[in-house]
């Protein structure tokens, strides 16, 4: 194949997003709407459940039921992967063993497995390794916790309300309006590690009604059920849209199958 034809084929192909530890598709919906082919890798048997009834069904989103660990790095390496190469990698690794909100259980967990946090931190670090294999931008999301010590300080920290302005004024959460505030108008201090050209999106904050202040909606989600963990894990949609708008590599290009969201 000539160099010109190879370049043309790459230019005309679907742009591709890989989203790791993502069972809902919330993080990639705007990418999918814009014509990207999105692959959401997540194990349905993990502690957040299979996101049944919540995951976004979209012709450009494919869910891949797979456990993500060191074997994943081999299976999905450029040499062995059967999926199209990614143009960007997003990741939302489990936070149960890392977030400060779960600190009261750390001592008991450490008795059972002294290295439980190092193993959890590896789930985040492998994202950077995978992105380096493909030489693409990457992002890892996790709440404030031990990852800052076990890996490195985050590149930036945000609350969901800081990106609520990317959602329409009449926004309601499509699945859980009784738990998640309109326009993501709540606080949940969240850290982002990123690199290789990933662009931090600009804040577009919204004010918070008193009843949602300090994430009080999460007080309604007691216990440690899979459903509770699933709801708490859903990517804020304002942040997801802001990430897309800041990092859409093809936004200035013209292709036959791309339609930007409103």
TAJO-V705936 format. One record per residue. PHI is phi as a letter, one per 20 degrees, with the letter a starting at -180 (* if undefined). BURIAL is 1 if it has 9 or more other C-alpha atoms within 8 Angstrom, else 0. Layout:
BEGIN
phi->[PHI	PHI]
burial->[BURIAL	BURIAL]
END
This chain:
BEGIN
phi->[*	f	f	f	f	f	f	f	f	f	f	e	f	f	f	c	d	d	c	e	l	c	d	d	n	f	f	d	g	f	f	f	f	e	o	f	e	d	d	d	e	a	e	f	e	f	f	e	n	d	l	f	n	d	f	f	e	b	f	d	d	d	e	d	e	b	f	d	b	f	f	f	g	f	f	d	f	g	f	d	f	e	d	g	f	f	e	b	c	d	b	c	f	g	d	g	e	c	f	f	f	d	f	f	d	f	f	f	f	f	f	f	b	g	d	f	f	f	f	f	f	f	f	e	f	f	f	f	f	f	f	f	f	e	l	c	f	b	b	c	d	a	f	g	r	f	f	f	e	f	c	a	f	f	f	a	c	b	d	g	f	f	d	f	f	f	e	f	f	e	f	c	f	f	d	c	f	f	d	d	f	g	l	l	e	b	d	a	f	c	d	c	d	b	a	l	n	f	d	f	f	f	f	b	f	c	f	d	f	g	f	d	f	l	l	f	f	f	f	f	d	f	n	c	f	f	f	f	f	f	f	f	e	f	f	g	f	f	f	g	f	f	f	g	f	e	c	f	f	d	f	d	e	d	c	e	c	d	c	f	f	f]
burial->[0	0	0	0	0	1	0	0	0	0	0	0	0	0	1	1	1	1	1	1	1	1	1	1	1	1	1	1	1	1	1	1	1	1	1	1	1	1	1	1	1	1	1	1	0	0	0	1	1	1	1	0	0	0	1	1	0	0	0	1	1	1	1	1	0	0	0	1	0	0	0	1	1	0	0	1	1	0	0	0	1	0	0	0	0	1	1	1	1	1	1	1	1	0	1	0	1	1	1	1	0	1	1	0	0	1	0	0	1	1	0	0	0	0	0	1	1	0	0	1	1	0	1	1	1	1	1	1	0	1	1	1	0	1	0	1	1	1	1	1	1	1	1	1	1	1	1	1	0	0	0	0	0	1	0	0	1	1	1	1	1	1	1	1	1	1	1	0	0	0	0	0	1	0	0	0	1	0	1	1	1	1	1	1	1	1	1	1	1	1	1	1	1	1	1	1	0	1	0	0	0	0	0	1	1	1	0	1	0	0	0	1	1	0	1	1	1	1	0	0	0	0	0	0	0	1	0	1	1	1	0	0	0	0	0	1	1	1	1	1	1	1	1	1	0	1	0	0	0	0	0	0	0	0	0	0	0	1	0	0	0	0]
END
